[in-house]
Amino acid sequence: MILLTASMERLFDLDWQLLADSCLTIIAVFVLFFALSYFLFNPARKMLNARKEKIHNELEDAKQNMEEAQGLKAQYEDKLKNVDKEAEGILSDARKRALANENQIIDQAKEEAARIIERARVEAELEKQKMSDDVKKEMVSLASIMAGKVVSASIDTTVQNQLIDETLKEMGDSTWLS
């Protein structure tokens, strides 16, 4: 039995020294784990959390920038759609102004033509008056010649005056005006 007891004491070759060493090793590993955790893992976790937060913020910024870019894109697309309308409006306005200028130029030309026609009519009236005056002078001169002939034929003065008056009456105002 002694053999049995001696072999029983060391079951699987475990003795108290081995168990104490194993406990101390486990305690040392836990202490080392907590020390490494405090001095190494926690700073690493903090760095990883900071990096995670930075990445999260950058993603949020990128999302915000993307939304702003899409908003600007929509605005520019609207502006591009409205550019044709604005260009058409500008061209329409230019056409209206050109038409107004054209009408103004035509009106000015008509006024100038009316002035020229009026001036020509006045000049024609003056020329007609001049011609009428020339005809009157010619008639007076003709009457003088006739009177001279009558005098030379030795007709008395009363007869001569009567002849001149009759001649002037025969010629009348219608002859003088035409």
Backbone torsions as a table, in degrees:
resi	resn	phi	psi	omega
1	MET	NA	-20.0	178.7
2	ILE	-67.2	-37.9	179.1
3	LEU	-64.5	-37.8	-179.2
4	LEU	-70.1	-43.2	-178.6
5	THR	-66.3	-39.4	-179.4
6	ALA	-68.2	-37.4	179.5
7	SER	-77.8	-20.2	178.9
8	MET	-78.2	-29.9	-178.4
9	GLU	-65.3	-31.9	-176.6
10	ARG	-113.9	71.5	179.9
11	LEU	-74.5	129.4	-177.8
12	PHE	54.2	25.8	178.0
13	ASP	65.6	30.4	179.1
14	LEU	-97.8	126.5	173.9
15	ASP	-126.6	175.9	-175.7
16	TRP	-65.6	-33.2	-179.7
17	GLN	-66.9	-41.3	179.7
18	LEU	-66.6	-41.5	178.1
19	LEU	-65.4	-41.9	178.8
20	ALA	-64.3	-42.7	178.4
21	ASP	-64.0	-39.9	179.9
22	SER	-65.1	-42.9	178.5
23	CYS	-64.0	-44.7	179.1
24	LEU	-63.6	-37.9	178.8
25	THR	-65.7	-42.1	179.2
26	ILE	-65.3	-43.2	178.0
27	ILE	-62.6	-43.4	179.5
28	ALA	-62.7	-39.7	179.7
29	VAL	-64.8	-44.2	178.1
30	PHE	-63.1	-43.2	178.9
31	VAL	-63.0	-45.1	178.4
32	LEU	-62.0	-41.2	178.9
33	PHE	-61.8	-46.6	179.5
34	PHE	-66.5	-38.9	178.6
35	ALA	-65.4	-45.9	178.6
36	LEU	-65.7	-37.9	178.9
37	SER	-61.9	-43.5	-178.1
38	TYR	-71.1	-44.1	-174.7
39	PHE	-91.7	-23.3	-175.0
40	LEU	-117.9	-50.9	-174.2
41	PHE	-71.9	-41.8	179.7
42	ASN	-61.6	-46.9	175.1
43	PRO	-61.3	-37.4	178.2
44	ALA	-65.4	-41.9	177.6
45	ARG	-63.1	-43.6	178.4
46	LYS	-60.2	-43.2	179.5
47	MET	-64.3	-42.6	179.3
48	LEU	-66.3	-40.5	177.3
49	ASN	-65.1	-40.4	177.9
50	ALA	-63.8	-41.3	178.7
51	ARG	-66.0	-40.8	178.3
52	LYS	-62.3	-43.9	178.7
53	GLU	-64.2	-41.2	178.4
54	LYS	-61.8	-46.2	179.1
55	ILE	-62.4	-42.3	178.4
56	HIS	-61.3	-44.5	178.4
57	ASN	-63.8	-41.8	178.7
58	GLU	-64.2	-38.5	177.0
59	LEU	-65.6	-39.8	177.4
60	GLU	-64.0	-44.1	177.6
61	ASP	-61.6	-43.5	179.1
62	ALA	-62.5	-40.5	178.2
63	LYS	-63.8	-43.9	179.0
64	GLN	-63.4	-44.3	178.3
65	ASN	-63.1	-37.2	179.4
66	MET	-65.7	-42.2	178.6
67	GLU	-64.2	-42.8	177.5
68	GLU	-62.5	-43.0	179.3
69	ALA	-62.5	-41.1	178.5
70	GLN	-66.9	-37.5	175.6
71	GLY	-62.3	-45.6	178.0
72	LEU	-64.0	-38.7	178.6
73	LYS	-61.9	-43.2	178.7
74	ALA	-63.3	-41.6	178.5
75	GLN	-62.1	-45.5	-179.5
76	TYR	-65.6	-37.4	177.3
77	GLU	-64.6	-40.7	176.3
78	ASP	-62.4	-43.1	179.0
79	LYS	-63.3	-40.9	178.6
80	LEU	-63.4	-37.8	177.3
81	LYS	-66.5	-36.5	-177.6
82	ASN	-82.5	-13.2	-179.7
83	VAL	-61.8	-42.2	179.4
84	ASP	-63.0	-41.5	179.5
85	LYS	-65.7	-42.9	179.4
86	GLU	-64.2	-42.7	178.8
87	ALA	-62.2	-42.8	178.3
88	GLU	-62.8	-40.2	177.1
89	GLY	-62.7	-43.7	179.3
90	ILE	-63.5	-44.5	178.9
91	LEU	-64.1	-39.9	178.5
92	SER	-62.7	-43.7	178.0
93	ASP	-62.0	-42.7	179.0
94	ALA	-63.4	-40.4	178.4
95	ARG	-63.1	-42.8	179.3
96	LYS	-61.6	-44.3	179.4
97	ARG	-64.1	-40.4	178.9
98	ALA	-63.8	-41.6	178.2
99	LEU	-64.0	-41.5	177.5
100	ALA	-63.1	-42.1	177.4
101	ASN	-63.3	-41.6	179.4
102	GLU	-61.2	-46.6	179.4
103	ASN	-63.1	-39.4	178.9
104	GLN	-64.1	-42.9	179.2
105	ILE	-64.4	-41.4	179.3
106	ILE	-63.9	-43.2	178.7
107	ASP	-62.2	-41.7	178.5
108	GLN	-63.4	-40.6	179.3
109	ALA	-65.0	-40.1	178.4
110	LYS	-64.4	-43.1	178.1
111	GLU	-61.5	-42.5	179.2
112	GLU	-64.2	-41.6	178.0
113	ALA	-63.5	-40.8	178.4
114	ALA	-63.3	-40.5	177.8
115	ARG	-64.1	-42.2	179.4
116	ILE	-63.5	-43.6	179.8
117	ILE	-63.5	-43.4	179.2
118	GLU	-61.9	-42.8	178.6
119	ARG	-62.8	-41.8	178.8
120	ALA	-65.2	-39.4	178.9
121	ARG	-64.0	-42.8	178.7
122	VAL	-63.6	-42.6	179.1
123	GLU	-64.2	-39.9	178.1
124	ALA	-64.6	-40.4	178.0
125	GLU	-62.7	-42.6	177.9
126	LEU	-64.5	-39.9	178.8
127	GLU	-65.2	-39.5	178.1
128	LYS	-64.2	-42.6	178.2
129	GLN	-62.6	-41.0	179.7
130	LYS	-64.2	-43.4	179.2
131	MET	-63.4	-40.7	179.1
132	SER	-62.1	-42.7	177.8
133	ASP	-62.8	-40.8	178.4
134	ASP	-62.7	-41.0	179.6
135	VAL	-65.4	-40.9	178.4
136	LYS	-62.0	-43.4	178.6
137	LYS	-61.4	-41.7	-179.5
138	GLU	-63.7	-39.3	179.6
139	MET	-67.7	-41.2	178.1
140	VAL	-62.7	-43.8	179.5
141	SER	-63.1	-39.9	177.5
142	LEU	-64.9	-40.0	178.6
143	ALA	-65.5	-37.0	178.2
144	SER	-65.0	-41.9	-179.8
145	ILE	-63.5	-43.3	179.3
146	MET	-64.2	-40.1	179.8
147	ALA	-64.4	-38.0	178.2
148	GLY	-64.0	-39.9	178.5
149	LYS	-66.7	-38.8	-179.7
150	VAL	-65.6	-42.2	-180.0
151	VAL	-64.0	-41.7	-179.3
152	SER	-66.4	-25.6	177.3
153	ALA	-80.7	4.0	178.5
154	SER	56.4	54.4	172.4
155	ILE	-92.9	147.8	-178.4
156	ASP	-70.7	164.2	-172.3
157	THR	-67.2	-32.9	178.6
158	THR	-65.9	-38.9	178.6
159	VAL	-68.4	-40.5	179.8
160	GLN	-61.8	-45.3	179.8
161	ASN	-63.5	-40.0	179.0
162	GLN	-64.1	-41.4	179.2
163	LEU	-64.4	-41.8	-180.0
164	ILE	-65.6	-42.9	178.9
165	ASP	-63.8	-43.2	178.6
166	GLU	-62.9	-40.3	179.7
167	THR	-64.6	-43.7	-180.0
168	LEU	-66.9	-37.6	178.5
169	LYS	-67.3	-39.2	178.3
170	GLU	-63.5	-40.5	178.6
171	MET	-68.5	-40.9	173.8
172	GLY	62.9	177.3	-178.9
173	ASP	-71.6	-30.0	-178.7
174	SER	-64.6	-33.6	178.2
175	THR	-69.8	-38.7	-177.7
176	TRP	-68.3	-35.8	-176.1
177	LEU	-81.5	-21.7	-178.2
178	SER	-97.0	NA	NA
